[in-house]
Every structure is written in C-alpha cells, then in structure tokens.
C-alpha cells in the first residue's frame, strides 16, 4: 500500500520564487524591443532606410567603406532619398521609455488616491479602532512602519488593493470591506494580512513598475510601430505610387508585436497570479482565518470542454480563481511545479530579446563586434537561467523534501525549447522572405538546447541538493545556475553569429565549401579522396563552435560543476530544517551519492578504446605501399581524421557505458565519462604520436625515435578544441539514447549502488583526489587552448578560410536585399513595363491596317522611357556582385545606346538604325534577365 507523501510547508525564502527575475525578463524584453521596433517603424515609413545604402553599394557587414563610396553621387543620393535616423535614436528610445514609465509610476498613486475616489482612513475611523488593529497586524507582519491607508467609500466589494512602492505603499480599502468588518471581523483581518503580505514580499514596486512600463510601451512603441507599417501598406497599395512588393519579412515584422504582446501579457498575468498565491500563503502563515477563502461557493463540476475553456481563460487572469487559491492553501505543491506555460513563455521571450538586440546590431553601420556579441548573448541567457533554472530548482527541492517522484526535466525542457523555436520562427532572421528556414534541421538545435539545459540543471540540482549540508541551499544553487548560464550564453553567442547563417542557407550541411575545393591534397590511389573532401567540408563548419571565447569555459563547467559535488564532506543537515521547519528526520534527503568510480571506469574504458584505435591507425599507415601513399600533407590529415574518429568512438563508448551503469544522474555521468575518455585518449594520441618511430611496427611518418610533444600538440590544438564540444554533444546524445531505450522497453532505471555509508577517510580522500585530477584537466586543457595561439601554417586542417562560402552567401544575400529594395527592383520593374509596351506595340502593329503610323506615334515615347531607365540605372549603384558587373554594364550601355539609336532612326527615317536599336534592347533584356536570376537566387528564391 502506497504511503501518501508528507506535506511539507517549504519556506518561500529557502529557494527564491523567481518572480522578480520574471519581471526583469518582461522589462528587458520591452526595453530591447523599443529601440529596434521604433527603428523598424521608421524604416517601414521610409524614414530610416539609409543604413542599407552601404549594403546596396556592395559594402559587406563589418567592412570599412572606401572614401569613393561615401563621396559617390549614388551614395549621397541614396542617403538623401531614404533618410537615416541619427545615432542617438537607439539609446534615446529606451531612455525615453523609462522616463515616461517613471512619470506614470509616480502618477498612478496620485490618481488612485484622488479626493473624488478615496478618503483618508481617519475620516471613517473616528475612534481609531481600525488604526490600532492595523498597527497590530503591521507588527505581526514584521513591517517597520504602518503603511498609508485610504478608503474608497464608493466601492461596494469586500476587497482591498495595495499600490505605490515598497518604501511608500498605500493600501486602499473598499467601502464594502469596512461594512463587513462589524459582522465578520475575521474577513477584514484576513484581507488586511493579504495586502500586508504583498508589502512584506516586496511585490508593490515591481508590480506597478511593470504596469506603468507596459502602458507606456503600448502607447510609445506599439502604436508608432503600427503607424509605420500602416504607412508602408498605404504606399504599397496606393494606385498612384510605383509598383511595390511587400515581402514576407515585412509581414513577419507586422506579426511580431502581436506575438510579443501576447507573450508579455501572459507572462505578466502568470507572475501576478503567482504573487497572489504567495501572499495567500504568507497571510495564512501569520494566522489569517482560512475559512475566508472558503466563503465563496466552489464552482460546479464542469465538462471536459468547459474545463478546458476555464483553464484557457485562467491564463489571462491576473488574479487566480478562488478554487485555485483554496487548493494552494491546502497543498502548496502546485507553486513548486514547473508550469509548461512558464517555460514556453520564458523561451519565447528570451529569443525575442536576443532577436531584438540582433536587429539593433544590424541597424548599426558598421556593425559592432566583440562587446556587442556579449551584449546580445548575455541578457537572454541570464534571463532563461534565472527564470527556468530557479523554477527547476524549486521543484527539485520540494519533491526531494516531500519524497515525491523525481523531476526529470525533459518535459519542462521540451516546452522551453518549443518556446525558443516559436520565437525564432516568428522572428525575421532565420527564414527571411520564406516561411521556413532553408536548413530546417539547424532549427532543431534550438529545441534540443532547451531540453539539454533543463535536463542538466535538474540533475545537478538534485545532485547538489542531496549532498549539500550548509545553512542555506543558495551557494550550490548559484553554482549550478552559473554553469548553466555560461553554457547558454555560449550557445546564444554561436547561434546569433553562425546558427542564423546556417539556418538561412539550403544545402549547407551537404555542400559547405562547394564542389572542387582547391585546397585538397593529392591522393594518387584515390582511396582516401572522400575522407579528405569530407574533412575539408566539415572542419570549417565545426570550427564555428569554438569561434566564441565562452565555448570552452562553458564546456568545462558542464562537467566540473557536478564533479565538485563528490568533494562535499557529509555533515549534519542545516538547510533542510531552515527550509522546512518541523520536518521529521525520516523525510530529510539522506541518500548518498552514487559511486564515482563507475563513471571513471567507463571513461578509462573509452580512453583504452582511443589508444587501441590510434595504435591500429598507425599500424595501418605503416603498412601503406610507397606507391599508394598519399602525397604532401595528406598523410598528416588522414592521421588527424583517424585519431579524431577514434577519440569520438571512445567517448561514445564511455558515455554509453556510464549511462547504463548509473541509474541516477545519467546525463552527468555520461558527460563526465565522455570527457574523461577524451582526456585519456588524447594523452594516448600525444604519447603515440610524439614518440613516432620508437616502435617500428607503429612508425607512420619517421623511422627514427624522437620525442616531439610540442609539434604534436600544435598539430592537434585546433581539432582538440572542436572535440571538446563534440564530446559534450556525444555525451548528451548517449544519455538520451539510453533513457529513450529504457523508456521504450519500459524498464525503470534502477538506482545505482551508492557509496557505503561508512566510507572511511581513505576512500573519501581517494575520491577527492580523483575529482581534483579531473577538474584540473577540465580547466587546464581549455585554458591552454585559449592561451596558446593556434598555428598559422603547416597544417591545412587548422587553417580556416578567411571567408567561408556560407559566410560569403550571407553577405551576398544582404547586399542583394539592400540593392534590390532601395532601387534595383524599381529599375527592373520599370524596364520590364517599358519592354511590355514595346512588345504590345509590335503585336498591335502587326494586326493593324495602319501599323506604320501606330509605330511612328507610340515608339518615340517608348524609346525615351528606355533611355530614362538607363540614365537612372547609371546614377544608381552597380550590381554588388563582381560576376554580374558585365551584365550590368551591358544593360546600362545597351539600353542607353538603343534609346539613342531608336530616336535617331525615327528622326532620320532610318529603318536600319531603328532595327539596331531594337537589337540593342534585346541585348539589354538578356542582361536584365541575368540580373533577375541573380536576385532570385540571392534572395532565397523570392522574386
């Protein structure tokens, strides 16, 4: 017979509720969106397109424009026509938003306490009884002074409200509440305690600051945004304007504020509901009569559809339903769960913050790098860690104290990843002018990152909460969240710089450098050509993972943070009794850690596999016939490829073995074992390679015995950086595969055998020594890789192309988009319209009885139109593609010459000259067709 888990009243101060960080998330989202949305609105209204003029001129992102470009007539005309917002607009918009919100924040209390709606408490309390009762309750709540109290005599309800700030709060009592005080004093006291709980919990300032900021954001940002796009659509469909096409990017930019409005409103409602429930619990802890919450009749049982509609309507409410409040007072467990809505909104909001900051970087000319990269990556990473990580910690601690089923984190992480994916798909950076990104599989990484984040945080939280015996749980909580935040920051850094690029380019994963890469070394036998080609295609792509400076420290933190838990000395519990006063000793977390030796043995097994693989590879290379041996650097590249493959296989074997042997903390064990295998295996690569020739059967490059560790280290330095990232991915994948396989087979994982409870000092010392060695390796290797510069020559694999083709494709796309949007499309459309008139004239003249007169009447205006298009094209920027410059020159020259010859032939009545003009128009048309094909290809197939 199953026993009911103990109901433990967890002190809310033991683990932060995380609502303050959720408020900060909303504030950062609105502030980050304000600048980019105002600039986008100005651009949509045609007032800030000047920043794209450099791209239309062929200047790539980050390039310094030449003086001849900045002083050219085309650039000056572009700036004059399209306009450019001053540099101070970006910082001024959020500053103005904060200033207006601050003014509204100060004005709200004055408005709510105006004489026509509120009177001082002394007016309705002549004998001072209510004031004395308020003083007593204030002392009970632990407040230093009695808050200001006013009464709304016109409000017939029996409620109250608190507003203002934490330092100067104001409580407004409704007239109906004072009338009920005489017949039900316990109701009056409970309502007062609830409002005092808001003050004690520090809710007032953040609540009304968010209200003020939200209202200001709607009025000062969303409304101008809508006006700007209204102007865009008006000009697009006005009959007197030139033909204009609204791309999918504009539609996404129009839908984006709608999504953001929903996200902010739902998140705000969720936070306010949560604070109401926490205030109920605080008031009940101070002695409020619980029968007050039962005074409202519970709703009748509803059908399934009605319950679903009620649940959906509940998401939009700022105050929870009475039945939810009663349930929370009976069992506060729902407050410590991880709601799917919270994870979804957190993921969506964080990605929107990152996207808005990314847009701001795009509006800057030239784009800022370095410090701006961390500015774009750090806020969303910190907010996800603070909101989602805190929610996971609270749930883990509560489940641990109440002996409930362990939290896996997979479901919460899935909702977090879905929210991040939705935020990206609604943004306008991974699928510009298309509904879906060109490389959809890259977007799947966003979903998997959310799952991996929640899984790792959950396992580390349970690990540290189990072993920690300090006075508070805050130190290990900060350690785990710091490690998770660093990893997430490294992810956002990579995603905003490279992931967005990869998601936009179709066929990237199958053709990274394109066909016929000229840097491939020779292979006479042709047996290893595919391996060398795959290396040349893959290494630059994988090298992007270590382009950011935070990647290697983040990877080290992912297995150092959980490893440190095995160094904690078992002491009497402290934080448990402080978190849950009155808890029985039997309910305290007392399970020891699983033995670390299983993960270490699995890692050493993987290292042995690496050693064996490298030895077999060297023996294989030693047996190559001289005639079939690859030339030049090919042998070194093939050895690097084979050694890396052996290291990855060994890491995978170690991760799978650790996942199977460890019932708990499967992910942590897999990552630790995989990295242990990599360190041990790489030591084997260093030993076997640095001593090449000392063992004749394994001699691959030299016959003499010598010791060359420095050369081998430099040869594998760049690849080792990539392997550290890949091994982490292998560990996560192995743990996921084992978990899914056990779930499919419906075999519950058995808890791993724990370390003996009576483990002596020697065993503890050995364990700490092992952890110290592993942590030293985890920190020293990335430190060495970051401090020692990578070799600049002598290794084809280590050399990355200065501008990889996928980066060139992204730059070409941006230049084509700017050139086409600021005038190229207008020229192409105008030329096409004139050409249609010419063709229609020819068809009508053929069928008309007086075709010659028709031609003489209408052809001059057509030839003049061709000439005007040619002159405007000559004054505009050439096509920003060197391969299309001949076509552009042909178009401008032939259109102008054809116009001149056509008009001259008509004036002189020279049919041969008119026919020459028609031939020149045909040449210009062929060039225009080539340009249109280039535009379509560069813009991802969108005409």
Secondary structure, DSSP 4 states (H G I P E B T S, - for coil): -PPPPP-----TTTS---HHHHHHHHHHHHHHHHHHHHHHHHHHTTSS-GGGHHHHTTPPTTPPPPHHHHTSHHHHHHHHHH----THHHHHHHHHHHHHHHHHHHHHHHHHT-TTT-EEHHHH-TT-HHHHHHHHHHHHHT-SSPPEEEEETT--SS-EEEEE-SSSEEEEEEHHHHHHHTT-HHHHHHHHHHHHHHHHTT-HHHHHHHHHHHHHHIIIIIHHHHHHHHHHHHHHH-TTSPP----HHHHHHHHHHHHHHHHHHHHHHHHHHHHHHHHHHHHHHTT--GGGTTSSPPPPP--HHHHHHHHHHHTT-SS--HHHHHHHHH-GGGGGS--HHHHHHHHHHHHHHHHHHHHHHHHSSSPP-THHHHHHHHHHHHHHIIIIIHHHHHHHHHHHHTT-PPP--HHHHHHHHHHHHHHHHHSSSSSTTSSS-SSHHHHHHHHHHHHHHHHHHHHHHHHHHHH--SS-SHHHHHHHHHHHHHHHHHHHHHIIIIIHHHHHSTTTTT-SS-SS-TTPPP-TT-SSHHHHHHHHHHHHHHHGGGSSTTHHHHHHHHHHHHHGGGGPPP----HHHHHSTT--GGGS--PPPBPTHHHHHHHHHHHHHHHHHHHHHHHHHHT--GGGSPPTTHHHHHHHHHHHHHHHHHHHHHHHHHHHH-SS-HHHHHHHHHHHHHHHHHHHHHHHHHTTTSSGGG-SS-SS----HHHHHHHHHHHHHHHHHHHHHHHHHHHHHHHHHHHHTT-PPPPPPBPPTT--HHHHHHHHHHHHHHHHHHHHHHHHHHHSPPP-SS-TTTPPPTT-HHHHHHHHHHHHHHHIIIIIHHHHHHHHHHHHHHHHHHHHHHHSTTHHHHHHHHHHHHHHHHHHHHHHHHHSPPPS-GGGHHHHHHHHHHHHHHHHHHHHHHHHT-HHHHHHHHHHHHHHHHHHHHHHHHHHHHTTT--
